[in-house]
Amino acid sequence: MNTKPMHPAKTTITRDLSDLDQETGNIYEAVVVLGKRANQIALATKEELTSKLEEFASTGENLEEVYENREQIEISKHYERMPKPGAVAIQELMEGKLIVRHPDDEAEATVPQATDN
C-alpha cells in the first residue's frame, strides 16, 4: 500500500457536489469512479494486511491455545486507524491524482476508420 503522507478526513465532511464532478462533469459518474477507486484501495490494503498477518498464523489445532502477540496487535491497530478507502479516494480526486478514463472512447479512438477509396 502507498504509505505516502496523505491526510484524508477521518471523520465525515460535508462536500460540495460541484467540487466532486469537476473531473467528470457528471456527479453520478464521479460517484461510480470514487466507488471503484475505493474498492481498489480496500483490496490493496486487505492484501497487505493479510500478508503481514500470515507471519503470525498458528499451525496448531487446539483452539484453547490463543497466543497474544504484541506486534500482531500493533499491526492490527495501525490498519484500524487508517483512513477509510472512500475518504482516500475522495482526497485523490480533489488533488487531481485520479485519472478518469472512458473505455468506450478509447476503443473508438483505436479502431481504424474505413476509407472510401
Rosetta blueprint (number, residue, H / E / L):
1 M L
2 N L
3 T L
4 K L
5 P L
6 M L
7 H L
8 P L
9 A L
10 K L
11 T L
12 T L
13 I L
14 T L
15 R L
16 D L
17 L H
18 S H
19 D H
20 L H
21 D L
22 Q L
23 E L
24 T L
25 G L
26 N L
27 I H
28 Y H
29 E H
30 A H
31 V H
32 V H
33 V H
34 L H
35 G H
36 K H
37 R H
38 A H
39 N H
40 Q H
41 I H
42 A H
43 L H
44 A H
45 T H
46 K H
47 E H
48 E H
49 L H
50 T H
51 S H
52 K H
53 L H
54 E H
55 E H
56 F H
57 A L
58 S L
59 T L
60 G L
61 E L
62 N L
63 L L
64 E L
65 E L
66 V L
67 Y L
68 E L
69 N L
70 R H
71 E H
72 Q H
73 I H
74 E H
75 I H
76 S H
77 K H
78 H H
79 Y H
80 E H
81 R H
82 M L
83 P L
84 K L
85 P H
86 G H
87 A H
88 V H
89 A H
90 I H
91 Q H
92 E H
93 L H
94 M H
95 E L
96 G L
97 K L
98 L L
99 I L
100 V L
101 R L
102 H L
103 P H
104 D H
105 D H
106 E H
107 A H
108 E H
109 A H
110 T H
111 V L
112 P L
113 Q L
114 A L
115 T L
116 D L
117 N L
